[in-house]
Amino acid sequence: MPESISDRKRSHLELCESSPVEYAGKTTLLEEVDFVHDALPELAVDEVQVGTELLGKRLRAPLLITGMTGGTEEAAAVNRALARVAEAKGIAFGLGSQRAMHRSPALAHTFEVRAEAPTTLVLANIGIVQAAALSTAEVEALARAIGADALCVHLNPAQELIQAEGDRDFRGGVRTLTRLARELPFPVVVKETGCGLSRRVAERLVAAGIRTADVSGAGGTSWVKVEALRADEAARELGGVFADWGIPTAAALLACRGLGLDLIASGGIRSGLDVAKSVALGARLAGVALPVFRAYREGGVAAAGAFVDRLIVGLRTAMVLTGARDLEALGHAPLVLGGRLREWVLAGGGA
Ligand SMILES: Cc1cc2nc3c(=O)[nH]c(=O)nc-3n(C[C@H](O)[C@H](O)[C@H](O)COP(=O)(O)O)c2cc1C
């Protein structure tokens, strides 16, 4: 019997909680980015400003809890808890794929977080292949039903190709994004899911009318690995071959900057220093998924909140040590880039 979307969501959460689902042979390459230390910062920690804005909403820190789940009662509890964290910290919050909700509208409550997060920037979520099959009105209804501010359309061809029941036909993606960007009355954010966006893809997004993109690069959660852990023998072997597929997050950021996109950096962001480096490489926000989920599973809302606090403290520390008073200044901080990252830059970041 084919597995239901709900069963799949359950097994994704279970594997992400405790199995080795992160890249092992590839990193974000953020370790190849060095700031130049400022031994004489004319700054007090308290005057460092980490506030920013995205999609018309103010954020108290440049952070997003990226889309993870929905569709089951367990997922509903995770969404509500992490949305509370986002509201308390003044950061953005993304929901997981609403594909299951389109099939069963009764599942809408598992994505509803407005009661917990009345002022938060909340992002709805749907896959590109599902979005292609829906009318614009149907897509709009999914986001409207949960009071989201904008819609994330996720791109995950690598995951789909390893997943036994995954999509196999990715044609028409640009046409779908062009239609949604033109016809939806709220912004469309395009995100990868851990394999990264290249410059060529970013250029096609811009041509399609997209203004905000999450590069979600390699080095953090690997969806190829997650699917390989769930798969039968043949798919497991294929998953093993492609376990380290993808564009490292730092390389994806450098590739996608300068095109007028508001960039979000996710994929392997694990510390406040990673957040600071992402901003210095051109990101407006950094996004985190796995570590927030794991912190929540270990210690509830308090632990997830403490993880976010640690990111902010680390970011502020990096800002003082580079003499950057605000995120704009951090975006212009001098950087030293190591050899492996420069190889990606020389290759045009996938151009
Ligand atoms: C448990 C879990 C479920 C996820 N589900 C979705 C999803 O439904 N839609 C989506 O766009 N991304 C999904 N992602 C991908 C994340 O949003 C993010 O792009 C990716 O995990 C890289 O970030 P990380 O290394 O911090 O986990 C999921 C991630 C996790 C850990």
The ligand as a Gaussian input file, in Angstrom:
#p B3LYP/6-31G(d) Opt

LIG

0 1
 C       12.306000      18.070000       9.878000
 C       12.476000      18.946000       8.653000
 C       11.424000      19.043000       7.741000
 C       11.529000      19.877000       6.606000
 N       10.433000      20.046000       5.781000
 C       10.470000      20.995000       4.808000
 C        9.302000      21.341000       4.062000
 O        8.226000      20.765000       4.240000
 N        9.393000      22.340000       3.127000
 C       10.578000      23.005000       2.894000
 O       10.613000      23.939000       2.084000
 N       11.706000      22.672000       3.556000
 C       11.674000      21.703000       4.507000
 N       12.821000      21.424000       5.238000
 C       14.111000      22.033000       4.815000
 C       14.515000      23.225000       5.658000
 O       13.584000      24.284000       5.559000
 C       15.923000      23.739000       5.255000
 O       15.868000      24.256000       3.934000
 C       16.997000      22.647000       5.320000
 O       16.699000      21.700000       6.319000
 C       18.397000      23.191000       5.574000
 O       18.502000      23.807000       6.847000
 P       19.189000      23.105000       8.149000
 O       20.531000      22.602000       7.730000
 O       19.225000      24.187000       9.185000
 O       18.277000      21.982000       8.556000
 C       12.745000      20.584000       6.363000
 C       13.812000      20.451000       7.280000
 C       13.700000      19.643000       8.406000
 C       14.871000      19.510000       9.342000

